[in-house]
Amino acid sequence: LGTPAMISYTVQPEWKVLVLEDAPERIVWFKERVPDAVYVAPAEDAIRALSSQTFRVIFLDHDLHWMHAADNAIVKGTGKEVAMHLKRTGFRGIVVIHSKNEDGARVMLKILPRAKVARFGEFDIRVSSGKCPKCGSRNPKKPSQKCWHNPDAFHGVK
């Protein structure tokens, strides 16, 4: 059937990013792309960070212990627990579920229906240069400022 198309996510430099991940090799991969993100594992640390900071983007893994892959009924300590916290607190930012555990990811998506699902290895992330790709000007600090070449489009807002 072929290889799935690579998804690319662009993060604005001023956006605060949280990554819930326990695998060292994946953490290295994320740090190469979003070095200023907040990296957490286990789930309790993610909930603590979410309770004390405001994030715009969250990347969620499901399996944070080998038992989580073996038993999908486990909630405590998994990405599902963090997803339930996000739902309970009304998180309005961007959530990307990057777990390779399809059953776990499916449950997390039911909890957070606005989330995106992109299995680890099937997406890339880049931090925007902060410049408009069309005119090269810097993104304005205020969302009310618009690009001269496209008055209907805000810089940095998609």
N, C-alpha and C positions, 0 to 999 in steps of 0.2 A: 504493500500500500504506500510505501514511501516514507520519507522523513517528515515529521510535522514542521510547518513553517516556523521560523524563529520570530518570537515576539520581542519588540524592543520597547522598553519603558524609559521615558525621559523624566528626570527629576530636576526641579529647579534648585539652584544652589542654596537658596534661603529656606527650603523645605526641610523640616525636621523628620528624619526617617528612623524607624525602629525595625530591627531585624531579629526575629525569634528563630534561632538556629542553634543546634548543638554540635553539628559535625565540623571538626576543625578545617577540613578541606573546603567545605562550603563557606565557612566564615572567611577564609582567605579570599575566595572568589568574590564575595560581597565586598570585602574591604578594598579590593582592587578597584571596584566600581564606585562605591559610596563610602569613602574612608571616614567621613564625619558622622556616619550613622551611629545609633546606640545599639549595641549588640547584647542580647540577653538570652539566657537559658538558665534555669528552667522557667516554666510558665509563671511561677510565683514572682520571679524577677521581672517578667514582662508586665504583669499586672501592677506591680509596684511602680515601675517606670511610667506606665500609662496613667497612674493615679497622681503622679507628681510632675509630669511634663506634658506638653501638648505636641502631638505628632500630626503630620500631614499625610505620611505614607507609612504603611506597616506591611512587612513581608512576614508571612506566618508559615512555619513548618508545623506538621502534626506530630510526628514521632520524635519525642525528646528523650526516649529511653527504649531499649530493644523490646520491652514488653508491650509498648504501645502499638507496634506493628503486628504483634501476635494476637492482641485482643482489642478489637475496635470498640468494645463496650466501656473501656477505661476512659474516663473524662479527666480526673484529677491529674494535673501535671502535663496534659497534652495541649496541642494547639486548639482543641475544642474548648478547653477551659478558658483560654484567652479570647476565643471568638465569642463565647457566652458573655464574658466581661465587656467586650466591645458592644455587643447588642444591648446589654443592660444599661450601659452608660451612654448609648446613643451616638457612638463614634460616627462622624460625618466625613472623615477623610477617605483616602484610597487604601484598600486592602488587597494584597496579592497573596493568595494561598499558593505556596510553592512546593508543597509536599508531594513526594512521589507515591505516597500511600493513597491510592484512589478512593478507597472506602472512607478514610479519614477526611480527605479533601471534600468528598461529596457531602458528608455530614456538616463540615464547617461551612460549606456553601449554603446549605439549608438554614444554618444559623444566621449567616451574613449574605443574603441573596444579592446584594450590590457588589460583592467582592469579585475580583478577577481570579481565575485559576490558571496558573502557568507552572507546570511541573519544572522542578529544578533541572537545568540543562536545556530547556526549551525556550529560554528568554534571555535577554541581555538588558543591562541598565546603563544609562549614561547620565552624567550630570550635565545639564545645559551650561553653555558658556555664559549665559546671562545676556546674550545678544540676540536681537531679532534676526532670524535666518534670512529674511528678505532684505532688510536695510542695514543690518549690522549695528544698529544703535542699541545701547544698553536698555534692559527692561526698566521701566519707571518704577519708582518706589510705591507710587499710589496706583491702585487698580483702575482709577478713573482716567488715567492718562492713556491716550490711544496712539497707535502708530499713525503717522501722517499718510503712509501709503495705503492703509486699510483702516479707515475710521470706524469700521464695525468690529474690528478685532482688537482685543486687549493684548498687550505683551504678556507673555508668561502664563496666559490662561488658555486652556484648551477646552 
